[in-house]
Amino acid sequence: MKKYSIVIILGLLLGMGSDLKAQNGFNIPFSQYGIGTSDLPFNHPNVYRMGGIAYTRFSRNSINPFNPASYAAVEEESFVFDIGVNIQSSILLNDTKSQTDADGNVAYLNVAFPITRWWKMSAGILPYSTVNYESTQTHFDPLTASDVKTVYAGNGGVTQFYWGSGFNIGKRLSLGFNLNYLNGAITRAITYNFQGNDSTYCVNSRRQKDSYVNNLLVDLGLQYRQPLGENYTLHLGATCRLPRSMQINDEALVYTFIGASGAEYLFDTIFPLRGNSNQYTSQLEQPLTVGIGLALERNDRWQVAFDGYYAPYSGLRYEENPAYNIFGNSALRQQTNYRLALGGEWKGDADAASYWRRIGISAGVYYNSRRLALEVDNQSYALNEVGGGLGFSLPMRKGRSVLTLALGYSSFGNIDLLRRDCLTMGISIGSCERWFVKRKYN
């Protein structure tokens, strides 16, 4: 029956994919570029509670999808169910005004279980990217002698489904892989509304494009543990995402209309021309990305850790088919992206009689260089991000399950252009149950 339960839970994970959207209620102007903005791995409570440390992390009662080699730590007779949620408060500000938003969402939903003594498997869902923005500009058009209000709007996002395996190679080395399926839909539109009353020469228009993502990416991972005497262990973690050129399906429509929003009357279709299709393919490029981590641990009580990450550019690069170019040239510029994280953790004493001494405490900071690079009004902006986190790990059920409370802060962007300050509170529950023990007595 336990084996059938695993199949049922995996089916539920896939079925929930349509509801676990990689979006929230925030107005995120930066998400208008590419396939949206991604907060991974810093939207994961078990990552930002330690300032972004991910590559050396492994546990028997929680799941680390950012290094698939960590799945090998799952115990032979256990089934791990791991879920996390976030509540966020965000402030958008520049040198003249600010805007505050708040929202909550599911951070992840993962499971892991053993196949054999040396082979462990995991599957789950993560929000990959978010598109959610709306902004308005008004300018005077001398040709029509009236004001024109331009509305930029977009919504949607991409969800990452993964299936992976971790393998124990001896007592010190673990290897692993993830197959990541990206799925999502993104809608973007630019609407031009003429404020004058003359509809003979001034007709409202809209450019709209829908993009559909259905692509596969591959991650590889390694973890190695080297004892240093009787009290210390040095942990090494490494991951890479393999490069891949992919296609993305686009549908576009450019048309003029008469009337206000909600009561529009189609006037004329500009694109596509009659008899032509409005569907075409564009390119998505995934570069080779590399992450490496080092951690020094003492007797499973405390550790200090360092993570580094490098990519030729941040995230997936979207290049629209040049034969169409519905929205014109993008302000996005690709630049080398790297991030550094430093964190520490007191793991608590699992054998202590006092519950308070079994509680773990963690903290850390990170720096993300050139997360986004833009060229606006002939001026280049390299938008960096800094942040940190604090967390508490509360053991449950004699230490086999754990409740984690996390608090994270990040500041992304430039006050001269736009900056986003975000405070995130997260809760994750890692449930580790013995599902595969054969009873000796009925």
Summary of the structure (lengths in Angstrom):
residues: 442
radius of gyration: 24.5
end to end distance: 16.0
largest distance: 89.3
contacts: 1508
relative contact order: 0.18
helix: 9%
strand: 61%
